Amino acid sequence: MSQRADEPSLVSAFVAGDELAVRSVYGAYSGLVMSVAMRVLGDRGLAEEATQHTFVQAWRNARSFDPERELAPWLVTIARRAAIDIQRREARRPADALDDADPGDGALVALPPSAEAMWEAAQVRLAVDALPPDERSIVRLQHVDGFTHSQIAEQLGVPLGTVKSRSYRAHRALAASLAHLREEAP
């Protein structure tokens, strides 16, 4: 459309809801509306939301606009109000500290462990896998599942003393096979 945004015929077409006129008005005034929203909100994403809301409101209320007036001040007023509404909405939204977030929340992104940490974890897994099965199960129940010696004895159906002696032997064997990790640490 070759009309200027402030031409009376374009404004009249906009008021009538003509699709091409609405697009022309958006093309002519979206930068102005965006800058008003940015000034109020200071956030590009929220300013884009306010800009979209402004043009939706303008389109819905176009029939009430006086075509003899200029569009810019009207759109700026709508944009300012839309931005303030969004600002108020965001201020009411509770913000939780990241430390309070559930580590299992899928929205959180965890950094991958370093290559050194991955190597050390692999060394521990290999050392645990090398233990005799009865000692390995006690180490896993104790350190992976978090069971106490008494709980392990109950779960495995063995005396508490047996669990303690197997745990002692397993930890002594792990300490010996993983000593190289301790020596390399600063």
Stockholm file with secondary structure:
# STOCKHOLM 1.0

chainA/1-186         MSQRADEPSLVSAFVAGDELAVRSVYGAYSGLVMSVAMRVLGDRGLAEEATQHTFVQAWRNARSFDPERELAPWLVTIARRAAIDIQRREARRPADALDDADPGDGALVALPPSAEAMWEAAQVRLAVDALPPDERSIVRLQHVDGFTHSQIAEQLGVPLGTVKSRSYRAHRALAASLAHLREEAP
#=GR chainA/1-186 SS CCSCTTCHHHHHHHHHTCHHHHHHHHHHHHHHHHHHHHHHHCCHHHHHHHHHHHHHHHHHTGGGSCTTSCHHHHHHHHHHHHHHHHHHHHHHSCCCCGGGSCTTCTTCCCCCCCHHHHHHHHHHHHHHHTSCHHHHHHHHHHHTSCCCHHHHHHHHTCCHHHHHHHHHHHHHHHHHHTHHHHHHCC
#=GC SS_cons         CCSCTTCHHHHHHHHHTCHHHHHHHHHHHHHHHHHHHHHHHCCHHHHHHHHHHHHHHHHHTGGGSCTTSCHHHHHHHHHHHHHHHHHHHHHHSCCCCGGGSCTTCTTCCCCCCCHHHHHHHHHHHHHHHTSCHHHHHHHHHHHTSCCCHHHHHHHHTCCHHHHHHHHHHHHHHHHHHTHHHHHHCC
//
